Amino acid sequence: MSWAWEYVPDEKTVAAGAPSAFLGEVEKKVEELVRAAEALYLHGPAYQDLDEGAKHAFVDGGFFVYMVTPRSELVSIWQITPDPHLSD
């Protein structure tokens, strides 16, 4: 297995209407989160504790809600919230 990230349930649902610059910031940050999770959970599939639950990450232009699931080696993005005062 290899660490990855994805929008849940899918990109169309989660990212609909978000400015492209904001989505770029979200994707840069989630790549950092994937690298950090990979270093923290070296044996992700063997992880036995509870997942940490949902967290928020703030980036230029808004924030997003994500969860790290070590057993699946996955960072999932559940919600993105762009600042309504900013646009493309």
C-alpha positions in Angstrom: 0.0 0.0 0.0 1.0 3.6 -0.5 -0.3 6.7 1.1 -2.7 8.8 -1.0 -5.5 11.4 -0.6 -9.0 11.7 -2.1 -12.1 13.8 -1.9 -15.0 12.0 -0.2 -17.5 11.2 -1.7 -15.8 12.7 -4.8 -14.2 15.8 -6.1 -17.2 17.0 -8.0 -19.3 17.0 -4.8 -16.7 18.4 -2.4 -15.1 21.0 -4.7 -18.0 22.2 -6.7 -17.8 25.9 -7.4 -14.6 26.5 -5.4 -12.1 29.0 -7.0 -9.2 27.2 -8.7 -6.5 29.1 -6.8 -8.1 28.0 -3.5 -8.2 24.4 -4.7 -4.6 24.6 -5.6 -3.8 25.7 -2.0 -5.9 22.8 -0.6 -4.1 20.3 -2.8 -0.7 21.6 -1.8 -1.6 21.4 1.9 -3.1 17.9 1.6 0.1 16.7 -0.1 2.0 17.9 3.0 -0.5 16.1 5.2 0.1 12.9 3.2 3.8 13.1 3.6 3.5 13.8 7.4 1.1 10.9 7.9 3.4 8.6 5.9 6.3 9.5 8.3 4.2 9.3 11.4 2.4 6.0 10.6 5.2 3.9 9.2 3.2 0.7 9.4 -0.2 2.2 8.6 -2.1 -1.0 7.8 -1.1 -2.5 11.2 -2.3 0.6 13.1 -4.5 -0.5 16.0 -5.6 2.7 17.8 -8.6 4.8 17.0 -8.4 7.3 14.1 -7.9 10.9 15.2 -11.2 12.0 13.8 -11.9 15.0 11.6 -9.6 18.0 11.6 -9.5 21.4 10.0 -6.6 22.9 7.9 -6.5 26.5 7.0 -4.9 27.7 3.7 -4.9 30.9 1.7 -8.5 31.5 0.7 -10.3 29.3 3.3 -10.1 26.0 5.0 -11.0 22.3 4.6 -12.0 19.4 6.8 -10.0 16.2 6.5 -9.3 12.9 8.2 -6.2 10.7 8.3 -7.0 6.9 8.3 -3.7 5.1 8.9 -5.1 1.6 8.2 -6.1 2.6 4.7 -3.1 4.9 4.3 -5.5 7.6 3.2 -6.1 11.3 3.9 -9.7 12.1 2.9 -11.1 15.6 2.3 -14.7 15.9 3.3 -15.4 19.5 3.0 -13.8 22.6 1.6 -14.9 26.1 2.5 -13.5 29.0 0.4 -13.6 32.5 1.8 -16.8 34.0 0.3 -15.0 37.4 -0.1 -12.4 35.9 -2.5 -13.0 34.7 -6.0 -11.0 33.7 -9.2 
